[in-house]
Amino acid sequence: MAARLLVSFAALLCALWLPALARAADGPSWTVQPASVGGGRPYIYLEGVPGTVLEDRLSVTNPGSKPLTVRLRPADAYNTETGALAVRGARQSKGAGTWITLAANQVTVPARTRAEVPFSVTVPPGALPGDHPGAVVAASGGREAGVRIHLRVSGPTLAALTVEDVSLAGGAIRYTLVNRGNTALTPQVTITADGLLGELLRRPPRTLPLELLPAQRVTLTEKWPGRPSLDSADIRVDATAPGAAASRATASVTFVPWGTVAGVAGALAATGGALVMLRRRHVRTLAAVTEQTDGERHLARSGS
């Protein structure tokens, strides 16, 4: 298998001349993408049962006027905390990234040329059914770019999505989505809030611009301008995805105008302080009058 891949790679590396790029020798930077199969592909999709070997190709294009050396490495793909897709660093992959074998880990592409690099994916015999996201990362000149590999192991699939940990912080509704199934999901979310006197917020269902990978979780926020200053509210976040059952999580919050409360408390404190001072002054005045009266009575008795 390895020998056949290397032979194929050597043949494909005999470069496809790109005369259209000759006029832009110092223009666009290099690119890496799925090899064209009757049109452009946004990513590489492969599917097979455990124990099979799948094959495909990458295309590295050098539009520059000098030869370009590009390093290649396979990697696992995952979601960041905010839902963006990212890849594991070197030696960090434990999933699909370890199933990928490249025909070469480094390729030198002549000027104004495209080279195609074959690779294979060996699905382990014990691989679980479902989606196993991976990628091939290319690096050169301090820049990295990648090609996503959407690998599905044949077998029963489960779409399962839950929403958790709803809260209100910093004027924004915060919630967490968790993919508890074995297929990638595109979540749809609806957010509502009801107060003591009726509805306070209603955001219609909308599909989020992210793909939630299996066994991944993301934490998202939704700004809430115009929220009440004095009320008690129940916030609800409903989430679903194609093929998945709906999930809901709630949170209760109380809105108190703490600035106004602090002002009133300060005014009450000041008023209370003034009353205490007046009372003390009144007591001292009474004491002085009583002392003077007692003295006059004593003088009267002494004179008589």
C-alpha positions as CSV (number, residue, x, y, z in Angstrom):
1,M,0.0,0.0,0.0
2,A,2.7,2.5,1.0
3,A,4.7,1.7,-2.1
4,R,1.7,2.2,-4.3
5,L,0.9,5.5,-2.7
6,L,4.5,6.8,-3.2
7,V,4.5,5.8,-6.8
8,S,1.1,7.5,-7.3
9,F,2.5,10.6,-5.5
10,A,5.5,10.7,-7.8
11,A,3.4,10.6,-10.8
12,L,1.0,13.2,-9.6
13,L,3.8,15.5,-8.6
14,C,4.8,15.8,-12.2
15,A,2.9,19.1,-11.9
16,L,0.1,20.5,-13.8
17,W,1.2,23.8,-15.4
18,L,-1.0,26.7,-14.6
19,P,-0.5,29.4,-17.2
20,A,-3.3,31.5,-15.8
21,L,-1.1,32.0,-12.7
22,A,2.0,33.1,-14.6
23,R,0.9,36.7,-14.6
24,A,0.4,36.6,-10.9
25,A,3.7,35.1,-9.8
26,D,4.0,37.2,-6.7
27,G,0.2,37.5,-6.1
28,P,-1.9,35.0,-4.1
29,S,-0.2,32.8,-1.5
30,W,-0.1,29.0,-1.6
31,T,-3.3,27.0,-1.0
32,V,-4.2,23.5,0.1
33,Q,-7.6,21.9,-0.7
34,P,-9.3,18.7,-1.6
35,A,-8.2,17.5,-5.1
36,S,-10.8,18.4,-7.6
37,V,-13.2,15.6,-8.5
38,G,-15.6,17.1,-11.1
39,G,-15.7,20.4,-9.2
40,G,-14.5,22.0,-6.0
41,R,-15.1,20.3,-2.7
42,P,-15.3,22.2,0.6
43,Y,-14.0,19.2,2.5
44,I,-13.2,15.5,1.9
45,Y,-16.0,13.0,2.8
46,L,-15.1,9.4,3.4
47,E,-17.2,6.5,4.7
48,G,-16.4,2.9,5.4
49,V,-16.9,0.0,7.8
50,P,-14.4,-0.8,10.5
51,G,-11.3,-2.5,9.1
52,T,-11.4,-0.8,5.6
53,V,-8.8,1.4,4.0
54,L,-10.1,4.6,2.3
55,E,-8.1,6.7,-0.2
56,D,-8.2,10.3,-1.5
57,R,-5.9,13.2,-2.5
58,L,-5.0,16.7,-1.5
59,S,-4.0,19.5,-3.9
60,V,-1.2,22.0,-3.0
61,T,-1.0,25.0,-5.3
62,N,2.1,27.2,-5.6
63,P,1.2,30.4,-7.6
64,G,4.6,32.0,-6.7
65,S,7.7,32.4,-8.8
66,K,9.9,30.2,-6.6
67,P,9.7,26.6,-5.5
68,L,7.6,26.1,-2.3
69,T,8.2,23.5,0.4
70,V,5.1,22.6,2.4
71,R,5.0,20.3,5.5
72,L,2.0,18.1,6.0
73,R,0.6,16.4,9.1
74,P,-2.7,14.7,10.0
75,A,-4.7,15.8,13.1
76,D,-7.9,15.4,15.0
77,A,-10.6,18.1,14.6
78,Y,-12.6,19.5,17.5
79,N,-14.7,22.4,18.7
80,T,-13.3,25.3,20.7
81,E,-15.3,26.6,23.6
82,T,-17.1,29.0,21.4
83,G,-17.9,26.5,18.7
84,A,-15.2,27.2,16.1
85,L,-13.5,24.2,14.4
86,A,-9.8,23.7,15.3
87,V,-7.2,20.9,15.0
88,R,-5.0,19.2,17.6
89,G,-1.4,20.0,17.8
90,A,1.4,17.6,16.7
91,R,1.4,14.4,18.9
92,Q,-2.0,15.3,20.5
93,S,-4.3,13.4,18.1
94,K,-5.9,10.3,19.5
95,G,-8.8,9.8,17.0
96,A,-9.1,10.1,13.2
97,G,-5.8,11.9,13.0
98,T,-4.0,8.7,13.9
99,W,-5.8,6.8,11.1
100,I,-4.5,9.1,8.3
101,T,-1.3,8.1,6.4
102,L,0.1,10.7,4.0
103,A,2.2,9.6,0.9
104,A,4.7,12.2,2.1
105,N,5.0,14.5,5.1
106,Q,6.7,17.2,3.1
107,V,6.4,18.2,-0.5
108,T,8.3,20.8,-2.7
109,V,6.0,22.3,-5.3
110,P,7.7,24.1,-8.3
111,A,6.7,27.6,-9.2
112,R,3.3,28.1,-10.7
113,T,2.5,24.4,-10.2
114,R,-0.1,22.3,-8.4
115,A,1.0,19.0,-6.8
116,E,-1.5,16.3,-5.6
117,V,-0.6,14.3,-2.5
118,P,-2.4,11.0,-2.0
119,F,-3.3,9.8,1.5
120,S,-5.1,6.8,3.0
121,V,-7.4,6.4,6.0
122,T,-7.3,3.0,7.8
123,V,-10.4,2.5,9.9
124,P,-9.6,0.5,13.0
125,P,-11.5,-2.8,13.3
126,G,-13.0,-1.6,16.6
127,A,-13.9,1.9,15.5
128,L,-17.3,3.0,16.8
129,P,-20.0,4.0,14.2
130,G,-20.6,7.7,13.6
131,D,-18.6,10.7,12.6
132,H,-14.9,11.0,13.4
133,P,-13.6,14.4,12.4
134,G,-10.1,14.9,11.2
135,A,-7.9,17.1,9.0
136,V,-4.6,17.4,7.2
137,V,-2.7,20.6,8.2
138,A,-0.2,22.2,5.7
139,A,2.5,24.6,6.9
140,S,5.0,26.8,5.1
141,G,6.5,30.3,5.6
142,G,5.0,30.7,9.0
143,R,1.4,30.1,7.8
144,E,-0.9,27.1,8.4
145,A,-3.9,26.0,6.4
146,G,-5.9,22.8,6.6
147,V,-8.3,20.5,4.7
148,R,-11.1,19.0,6.7
149,I,-11.7,15.3,6.5
150,H,-15.3,14.2,7.3
151,L,-14.9,10.6,8.1
152,R,-18.0,8.4,8.9
153,V,-17.7,4.9,10.2
154,S,-20.7,2.9,8.9
155,G,-23.2,1.6,11.4
156,P,-26.0,2.9,13.6
157,T,-25.9,6.6,14.2
158,L,-27.5,8.7,17.0
159,A,-28.3,12.4,16.9
160,A,-28.6,13.7,20.5
161,L,-28.3,17.3,21.7
162,T,-28.8,18.8,25.2
163,V,-28.8,22.4,26.4
164,E,-27.4,23.0,29.9
165,D,-26.2,25.7,32.4
166,V,-28.5,28.6,31.5
167,S,-27.6,31.8,33.3
168,L,-27.6,35.6,33.0
169,A,-24.3,37.4,33.4
170,G,-23.1,40.8,32.3
171,G,-26.3,41.6,30.4
172,A,-26.1,38.4,28.3
173,I,-27.9,35.0,28.5
174,R,-25.3,32.2,28.7
175,Y,-25.9,28.6,27.9
176,T,-24.0,25.4,26.9
177,L,-24.8,23.0,24.1
178,V,-23.6,19.4,24.3
179,N,-23.5,16.8,21.5
180,R,-24.2,13.5,23.2
181,G,-24.6,11.5,20.0
182,N,-22.1,10.2,17.4
183,T,-22.9,12.5,14.5
184,A,-22.1,16.1,13.8
185,L,-25.0,18.5,14.5
186,T,-26.1,21.9,13.3
187,P,-28.1,23.2,16.3
188,Q,-31.2,25.4,16.2
189,V,-31.9,27.6,19.3
190,T,-35.0,29.5,20.6
191,I,-34.7,31.8,23.6
192,T,-37.6,33.2,25.6
193,A,-38.1,34.9,28.9
194,D,-41.3,35.6,30.9
195,G,-41.7,38.1,33.8
196,L,-44.4,38.6,36.5
197,L,-46.5,40.6,34.1
198,G,-46.0,38.7,30.9
199,E,-43.4,38.0,28.1
200,L,-40.1,39.9,28.3
201,L,-38.1,38.3,25.5
202,R,-38.8,36.1,22.5
203,R,-36.1,35.2,20.0
204,P,-37.4,33.2,17.1
205,P,-35.8,29.8,16.2
206,R,-32.6,30.3,14.4
207,T,-29.9,27.9,13.1
208,L,-26.5,28.6,14.7
209,P,-23.5,29.2,12.4
210,L,-21.6,26.3,13.9
211,E,-21.2,22.6,13.6
212,L,-21.1,20.7,16.9
213,L,-19.0,17.6,16.6
214,P,-19.7,14.4,18.5
215,A,-18.8,14.4,22.2
216,Q,-18.1,18.1,22.1
217,R,-19.6,21.0,24.1
218,V,-19.7,24.8,23.4
219,T,-20.7,27.7,25.6
220,L,-22.5,30.6,23.8
221,T,-24.0,33.9,24.9
222,E,-26.9,35.9,23.7
223,K,-27.1,39.7,24.4
224,W,-30.3,40.9,26.1
225,P,-30.7,44.7,25.6
226,G,-33.7,46.4,27.1
227,R,-34.0,43.9,30.0
228,P,-36.2,45.1,32.9
229,S,-34.7,46.9,35.9
230,L,-37.2,45.5,38.4
231,D,-38.8,42.1,37.8
232,S,-38.5,38.4,38.3
233,A,-38.1,36.3,35.1
234,D,-37.8,32.7,33.9
235,I,-35.4,32.3,31.0
236,R,-35.9,29.3,28.7
237,V,-33.4,28.0,26.0
238,D,-34.8,25.4,23.6
239,A,-32.4,23.6,21.3
240,T,-32.8,20.9,18.6
241,A,-31.0,19.7,15.5
242,P,-32.0,17.6,12.5
243,G,-32.7,14.0,13.7
244,A,-32.3,15.0,17.4
245,A,-35.0,15.4,20.0
246,A,-35.7,18.8,21.5
247,S,-34.0,19.8,24.7
248,R,-34.8,22.7,27.1
249,A,-33.0,24.3,30.1
250,T,-34.3,27.1,32.3
251,A,-33.0,29.7,34.8
252,S,-34.8,32.1,37.1
253,V,-33.4,35.6,37.6
254,T,-34.4,38.6,39.7
255,F,-33.8,42.2,38.4
256,V,-33.3,44.8,41.2
257,P,-32.2,48.4,40.5
258,W,-29.4,48.3,42.9
259,G,-28.3,51.8,42.2
260,T,-31.8,53.1,43.2
261,V,-31.8,50.8,46.2
262,A,-28.4,52.1,47.3
263,G,-29.6,55.7,46.9
264,V,-32.7,55.1,49.0
265,A,-30.7,53.3,51.6
266,G,-28.2,56.2,51.7
267,A,-31.1,58.7,52.1
268,L,-32.7,56.6,54.9
269,A,-29.3,56.3,56.6
270,A,-28.8,60.1,56.4
271,T,-32.3,60.7,57.7
272,G,-31.8,58.3,60.5
273,G,-28.5,59.9,61.5
274,A,-30.1,63.4,61.5
275,L,-32.9,62.1,63.7
276,V,-30.4,60.6,66.2
277,M,-28.6,63.9,66.4
278,L,-31.8,65.8,67.0
279,R,-32.8,63.4,69.7
280,R,-29.4,63.7,71.4
281,R,-29.6,67.5,71.2
282,H,-33.1,67.4,72.6
283,V,-32.0,65.2,75.5
284,R,-29.1,67.5,76.3
285,T,-31.5,70.5,76.2
286,L,-33.9,68.8,78.6
287,A,-31.0,67.9,80.9
288,A,-29.8,71.5,81.0
289,V,-33.3,72.8,81.8
290,T,-33.8,70.2,84.5
291,E,-30.4,71.1,86.1
292,Q,-31.2,74.9,86.0
293,T,-34.6,74.3,87.6
294,D,-33.1,72.2,90.4
295,G,-30.5,74.9,91.1
296,E,-33.2,77.6,91.4
297,R,-35.2,75.4,93.8
298,H,-32.1,74.9,95.9
299,L,-31.4,78.6,96.1
300,A,-35.0,79.3,97.0
301,R,-34.8,76.9,99.9
302,S,-31.5,78.3,101.1
303,G,-32.8,81.9,101.1
304,S,-35.9,81.1,103.1
